[in-house]
């Protein structure tokens, strides 16, 4: 009995000691610590490099304990053509989801390696132009097919890295596995590209973003 009481007392003392040395930052705290606002540098680079490509994206992250609530808002205007046809796609998109930080226990490093998921949705219009030249009838012209109200949804599995670089400035990348694309409203012709998703020629599609963020803290 005495030995059992002694062991029990030692266990309780050990538990109290662990609670005393447990850093506050490791305790669950589900109050948002701030907000990060950013953008995709790859999309900006394509916009400046390609004359018929425009894509701008706003990335919003809210850190909550070891999680990040993520919302991406984007606009898209892309046109691709050849000698006989032209395809254009114009619209907006958003992605929303949650990331989990695997570095949250490391108090000496603010970097984060994360894994998460997204739900994506897009609303857009696209047009397909065919140019023809009938030698037998000596006629030429253009056929124009337009889908005015097209919607698409998909899912993403994400992973990536973010690191602080200078006084609230963060940089990092996000890799995306996109799947489960469903399109409605493309009645006159099949959509070739979906804003925020990319080309529709495959059931799954890879995406990559290189992002820069500015952190606005709510508290320490």
C-alpha positions in Angstrom: 0.0 0.0 0.0 2.8 2.4 1.0 4.7 1.6 -2.2 1.6 2.1 -4.4 0.8 5.4 -2.7 4.4 6.5 -3.2 4.3 5.6 -7.0 1.0 7.4 -7.4 2.4 10.5 -5.7 5.4 10.5 -7.9 3.3 10.2 -11.0 1.1 13.2 -9.9 4.2 15.2 -9.2 5.6 14.4 -12.7 2.3 15.5 -14.3 2.4 18.8 -12.4 6.0 19.3 -13.5 5.1 18.7 -17.2 2.2 21.2 -17.0 4.5 23.8 -15.5 7.1 23.6 -18.2 4.7 23.1 -21.1 5.1 26.3 -23.2 1.9 28.3 -23.8 2.5 28.1 -27.6 2.1 24.3 -27.5 -1.3 24.5 -25.8 -4.3 24.5 -28.0 -5.3 28.1 -28.9 -8.0 28.5 -31.5 -8.0 32.3 -31.5 -6.7 33.5 -34.9 -3.2 35.0 -34.4 -3.4 37.2 -37.6 -4.0 37.2 -41.3 -1.7 36.7 -44.3 -2.4 38.4 -47.6 -0.5 37.2 -50.7 -0.4 36.5 -54.4 0.9 34.0 -56.8 4.2 35.2 -58.5 3.9 32.6 -61.3 0.5 34.0 -62.4 2.0 37.5 -62.4 5.0 36.3 -64.4 2.7 34.6 -67.0 0.6 37.8 -67.2 3.6 39.9 -68.2 5.3 37.3 -70.4 2.3 36.2 -72.5 0.3 38.8 -74.5 -2.9 36.8 -74.4 -2.8 35.6 -70.8 -4.1 37.4 -67.8 -4.3 35.8 -64.3 -4.3 37.5 -61.0 -4.8 35.8 -57.6 -5.3 36.9 -54.0 -4.3 34.4 -51.3 -5.8 34.8 -47.8 -4.6 32.7 -44.9 -5.7 32.8 -41.2 -3.5 30.9 -38.8 -5.5 29.1 -36.0 -3.3 27.0 -33.7 -1.6 24.4 -36.1 -4.1 25.0 -38.9 -4.5 27.6 -41.7 -7.9 28.6 -43.1 -7.2 29.3 -46.7 -9.2 31.2 -49.4 -7.9 32.0 -52.9 -9.7 34.5 -55.2 -8.7 34.8 -58.8 -9.5 36.3 -62.2 -8.6 34.8 -65.5 -8.6 35.8 -69.2 -6.8 33.5 -71.6 -6.9 33.2 -75.4 -5.1 30.5 -77.5 -5.2 30.3 -81.2 -3.8 28.8 -84.4 -4.2 29.5 -88.1 -7.7 27.9 -88.3 -9.1 28.2 -84.8 -9.1 30.4 -81.6 -10.2 29.5 -78.1 -10.8 32.0 -75.3 -11.8 31.6 -71.6 -12.8 34.4 -69.3 -14.0 34.2 -65.7 -13.4 34.1 -62.0 -12.6 31.4 -59.5 -12.2 30.7 -55.8 -10.6 27.9 -53.7 -11.3 27.4 -50.0 -9.9 24.8 -47.6 -7.7 24.0 -44.7 -3.9 23.3 -44.2 -2.3 21.6 -41.2 1.2 22.7 -40.2 3.6 19.9 -39.3 6.2 22.3 -37.8 3.9 23.9 -35.2 5.7 22.3 -32.2 9.1 23.7 -33.3 9.3 26.9 -31.2 12.7 27.9 -32.7 11.5 28.1 -36.3 8.5 29.8 -37.7 8.7 27.9 -41.0 5.8 25.6 -41.9 5.5 22.4 -43.9 1.8 21.8 -44.5 -0.6 19.3 -46.0 -4.3 20.2 -46.8 -7.2 20.1 -49.1 -9.3 22.6 -51.2 -12.7 23.0 -52.8 -12.5 24.9 -56.0 -15.3 26.6 -58.0 -15.3 28.7 -61.2 -17.8 30.7 -63.2 -16.8 31.7 -66.7 -17.6 32.0 -70.4 -15.6 30.5 -73.3 -15.7 30.8 -77.0 -14.5 28.7 -79.9 -13.9 30.2 -83.4 -13.4 28.1 -86.5 -12.1 29.6 -89.7 -12.9 27.8 -93.0 -12.1 28.2 -96.7 -14.2 26.1 -99.1 -12.3 26.0 -102.4 -15.1 24.2 -104.2 -17.7 26.8 -103.4 -15.2 29.6 -103.3 -16.4 30.7 -99.9 -14.8 31.4 -96.6 -15.9 32.5 -93.2 -16.0 31.9 -89.5 -18.1 29.8 -87.1 -18.5 31.1 -83.6 -19.6 29.0 -80.7 -20.0 30.6 -77.3 -20.9 29.2 -73.8 -21.9 32.2 -71.8 -22.6 30.7 -68.3 -20.4 27.8 -67.5 -19.7 26.6 -64.0 -17.1 24.1 -62.8 -16.1 22.6 -59.5 -13.2 20.4 -58.4 -11.1 19.2 -55.4 -7.5 19.6 -54.5 -4.9 17.9 -52.3 -2.2 20.3 -51.4 1.2 20.3 -49.8 4.0 22.9 -49.6 6.4 25.1 -47.6 6.3 28.6 -46.2 9.2 30.5 -44.6 9.6 34.0 -43.1 12.1 36.1 -45.0 11.9 39.6 -43.5 9.7 41.5 -41.0 6.3 40.0 -41.8 7.2 39.0 -45.3 6.8 35.3 -46.1 7.5 33.3 -49.2 6.7 29.7 -50.2 5.2 27.3 -52.6 2.0 25.2 -52.9 1.8 22.0 -55.0 -1.7 20.9 -56.0 -3.2 17.6 -57.2 -6.5 18.6 -58.8 -9.2 16.0 -59.4 -12.9 15.5 -59.6 -13.6 18.2 -62.2 -17.3 18.6 -63.1 -18.4 21.2 -65.7 -22.0 22.3 -66.4 -23.2 24.7 -69.0 -20.7 23.9 -71.8 -23.5 23.0 -74.2 -22.2 24.3 -77.5 -18.7 23.0 -77.2 -16.5 21.3 -74.6 -14.4 23.6 -72.4 -10.7 23.3 -73.0 -9.5 25.4 -70.0 -11.2 26.2 -66.7 -10.2 29.3 -64.7 -8.3 28.2 -61.6 -8.1 24.6 -62.7 -6.3 24.6 -66.1 -6.7 22.3 -69.0 -9.5 19.7 -69.0 -7.7 17.1 -71.1 -7.0 14.9 -68.1 -9.1 13.7 -65.1 -6.3 14.8 -62.7 -4.1 17.8 -63.1 -1.0 19.1 -61.3 -0.7 22.7 -60.3 2.1 24.8 -58.7 2.1 28.2 -57.1 5.1 30.2 -55.8 3.6 32.8 -53.4 4.6 35.8 -51.4 2.7 36.9 -48.3 2.6 39.7 -45.8 1.6 38.8 -42.3 -0.7 41.2 -40.3 -0.6 40.0 -36.7 -3.6 40.3 -34.4 -1.5 39.5 -31.3 1.8 38.0 -30.2 
